[in-house]
Amino acid sequence: MPVDFLSDEQVARYRRFQPEVSVAELEQFFRLDARALAGKRRPATKLGWAVQWGTVRMLGTFLAEDPLDVPGVVLAFAAEQLDIDPACAIEYLTRPKTAYEHAWEIRDLLELSEFSKREQEVRDYLSARVWLTIEGPRALFDRAVVHMLREGILLPTGITTLTRLISEVRRIEHARLYRTLAERAGPELRARLADLTRWTCWIC
């Protein structure tokens, strides 16, 4: 499976919070501005909105199954800014549709895009890195995630969507590189490149 090239750590942190969230991360992603504070009335609604707003900025995704499945420090940090008792957060889950509506609203407010709509952009980014660098698949995975976070592209739900794309792009670009070299090489070097191409495709 394409995911096999990832480390356990990369798999564990994909679209998930880690046990420890630093103060710097809280300040960067969960410090609330006017956009995160406007238009909500009930305490639980304000808190749920604020948590989702920070979550997608930090993780590049919404937590669809449980939008409040966040470390306690995240909930407390948001609640403190709102002057709200974090215990009220459970009320946010009584109407699941509210969380979905908030996610759609936040997506539009932050001008985020679904991966499916910008997959070609991610593909082009990976192609350029494969062509110009010697980065392996693990490094390319991390680069792709950072690129999508920076460019406002939501991470695909399944991690294999991204790992398959990386494997495919590497295979295509390596083949293109070897063809380019072969066009300028003699017969002996062409044969060696052909062997290398077969070996590379086998490990991709």
Number of C-alpha atoms within 10 A of each C-alpha: 7 17 18 10 16 15 10 9 8 14 13 11 12 18 22 17 16 12 11 10 14 12 12 9 14 17 12 13 17 25 15 19 9 7 12 20 16 11 9 14 9 11 19 21 20 21 30 27 27 28 27 25 26 24 23 24 20 19 19 23 23 27 19 13 10 11 19 22 14 18 13 13 15 24 21 18 19 23 23 13 14 16 12 16 14 19 11 15 20 11 14 20 16 10 9 13 10 14 24 17 12 17 21 12 14 21 21 11 12 13 11 20 16 14 19 11 10 14 15 11 14 20 17 12 17 22 18 13 18 22 15 9 9 10 13 12 19 16 11 21 22 13 16 21 20 14 15 20 19 11 14 20 25 24 24 16 13 10 16 14 14 22 22 15 17 26 19 17 22 23 19 14 17 19 19 13 15 15 16 11 14 18 10 10 13 10 11 9 13 17 13 11 19 15 11 15 17 11 11 14 15 9 9 15
